[in-house]
């Protein structure tokens, strides 16, 4: 008998990814916790350009446990794009969160990305 897996958590992280920065302290990627009972953790991805999706341009940056809701990304010297996915104990992975980017002070702004947030040093 086959069991259907409940995948409601797949979209739970969409729209809650935030990046904050202080030049002196580096940057931290922060997201809202997912409270699904079968959540095992999060995968954090980054890209150095667009497109930045799970199938195009993304590289794994870190895997963190379900109790983690932030990751110190240091102070990138170039524009970097980030998104996260959640995964359950069966290793099923959600779709990506919204895309955010870090722009170091003095670097030109990246091209606009539909649905992305601009977080970084003041312009």
Buried (B, 14 or more C-beta within 10 A) or exposed (E): EEEEEEEEBBEBBBEBBBBBBEEEEEBBBBBEEBEBEBBBBBBBBBBEEBEBBEEEBBEEBBEBEBEBBEBEBEBBEEBBBBBBBBBBEEEBBBEBBBBBBBBBEEBEEBEEBEEBBBBBBEE
